[in-house]
């Protein structure tokens, strides 16, 4: 009634997989409630996802064709130097020919030769790759990057003409896109798989934990990957100012770096215990320094 999928009919293989024998494949009916079908819907009533690369496929195909054409053109221009043209007033060519009648000669460095009688020479210079090759490739890669939702510098690994401000602005937009995808992935795949797995893992003994506290263990917090900045000093100083003025919490700053505040505090506590056991004094961010008693001893 609400156009919700009831079941998915999945093939057990593709035609031609069995050693190219074009073997028929079977279709298996799987109830929809037994499948986690994660995709990003782009319109209402959409039941099947669209590959993320589909918007960039045409440009990738054009770029591949253009690169192949330029490669062929460069090979031809390197292999063929020119053509001999027979003159109508000539008395006929006297020299070496192949079986199809083409004139033959060998090119040697630093050599000057006289053309055969009754012939003229026309150079062949296709100029490949063309001067617009680099600009066209860059334009294609920019369109591909836009279709994939990534920055051009990340996709093409091209840092030419990039400064700190421009690369930071591009990375901020790209990383926000990745964060949205991470949140979607954990919500629609990781969390459902974990929720289905946890009770069976507790009951079967795969996890040596009390099954009565399943609700407590189910309250997980996902920590997807985070990234370092181009200039971590400025970002660290900004974080210190934000915490000092109450604009941000330590928990939020640690989470933005992909860490966990409890793990961080536990590590700091372990560091302090180890420093005390070794007789070292840690002053803020400075390196550990021996105490006076240890130094005097």
Secondary structure by P-SEA (a helix, b strand, c coil): ccccccbbbbbccccccccccbbbbbbbbbbccccccccccccccccccccccccaaaaaaaaaaaaaaaaaaaaaaacccbbbbbbcccccccccccccbbbbbbbbcbbbbbccccbbbbbbbccccccaaaaaaaaaaaaaaaaacccccccccccccccaaaaaaaaaaaaaaaaaaaaaaaaccaaaaaaacaaaaaaaccccccccccccccbbbbbcbbbbcccaaaaaaaaaaaaaaccccaaaaaaaacccaaaaaaaaaaaaaaaaaaccccccccccccccccccc
